[in-house]
Amino acid sequence: MDFEVSRDTRNELLSRREVDFSLRFEGPTPSRKQIIGKLAATLNVKENLLVLDSLKTSFGVTQLTGKARIYDSEEQKAKTERAFLMTRGMPKVKEEGS
């Protein structure tokens, strides 16, 4: 997977960085969890502070474009970000007795 950051801006009002990126990959489209891990490693940030907003792919092309937000703290992330975006792509928690 090769990342290329096309825009990296700072939003002081919401205490976060906003990143637009493109990703080239081989084989099947990587999962959101894999993208978060690779993007966090590339930008040298913690995975728990990063939220993927959108991913767009085109048919027949092994490239995607996306938007991500990197928060300064967990508290700021929880205060600002929508709950479904924080849990999207993560494995579901199994209930006991099921």
C-alpha positions in Angstrom: 0.0 0.0 0.0 1.3 3.4 -1.0 -0.1 6.5 0.6 0.1 10.0 -0.9 -1.2 12.9 1.2 -2.7 15.6 -1.0 -3.9 18.0 1.7 -3.0 18.2 5.4 -4.5 21.2 7.2 -4.9 22.2 10.9 -8.3 23.0 12.3 -7.6 24.8 15.6 -11.2 25.4 16.4 -11.9 21.6 16.6 -8.3 20.7 17.7 -7.7 18.3 14.8 -5.8 17.8 11.6 -7.8 17.2 8.4 -6.1 15.0 5.8 -7.0 14.1 2.2 -5.1 11.1 0.8 -4.9 8.7 -2.0 -3.9 5.0 -1.6 -2.7 2.6 -4.2 -3.0 -1.1 -3.3 -2.6 -4.6 -4.8 -5.4 -7.2 -4.8 -8.6 -6.6 -2.9 -9.6 -3.3 -1.4 -8.0 -3.1 2.1 -10.3 -2.9 5.2 -10.9 0.3 7.1 -8.9 -1.2 10.0 -5.9 -1.9 7.7 -6.2 1.7 6.2 -6.3 3.2 9.7 -3.2 1.2 10.8 -1.2 2.1 7.8 -2.2 5.8 7.8 -1.4 6.1 11.5 2.0 4.6 10.9 2.7 6.9 7.9 1.6 10.1 9.7 3.2 9.0 13.0 0.0 9.3 15.1 -1.9 6.9 17.4 -4.6 4.8 15.8 -7.2 5.7 18.5 -7.0 9.4 17.6 -7.6 8.8 13.9 -11.1 8.7 12.3 -11.8 7.8 8.6 -14.5 10.0 7.2 -14.9 8.7 3.6 -13.3 6.3 1.2 -14.1 6.4 -2.6 -13.0 3.7 -5.1 -13.6 3.4 -8.8 -14.5 0.1 -10.5 -11.5 -1.7 -12.0 -8.9 0.6 -10.4 -6.6 -0.3 -7.5 -6.7 3.1 -6.0 -8.9 4.9 -3.5 -9.2 8.4 -2.2 -10.2 9.3 1.3 -10.5 11.8 4.1 -9.4 11.4 7.7 -9.3 13.5 10.8 -6.6 13.2 13.5 -7.6 14.6 16.9 -5.3 16.0 19.7 -7.0 13.9 22.4 -9.6 11.2 23.0 -11.8 13.7 24.8 -11.9 16.1 21.9 -12.6 13.2 19.5 -15.5 11.9 21.6 -16.9 15.4 22.0 -16.8 16.2 18.2 -17.1 13.0 16.2 -20.3 11.1 15.4 -20.5 7.8 17.2 -21.1 5.6 14.1 -17.9 6.9 12.4 -15.8 6.0 15.4 -17.1 2.4 15.4 -17.3 1.8 11.7 -15.0 -0.9 10.5 -14.3 -2.3 13.9 -15.1 -5.9 14.9 -18.5 -6.3 16.7 -18.4 -7.1 20.4 -20.0 -10.5 21.0 -22.5 -10.7 23.8 -22.2 -13.4 26.5 -24.5 -16.3 26.1 -24.9 -15.8 22.3 
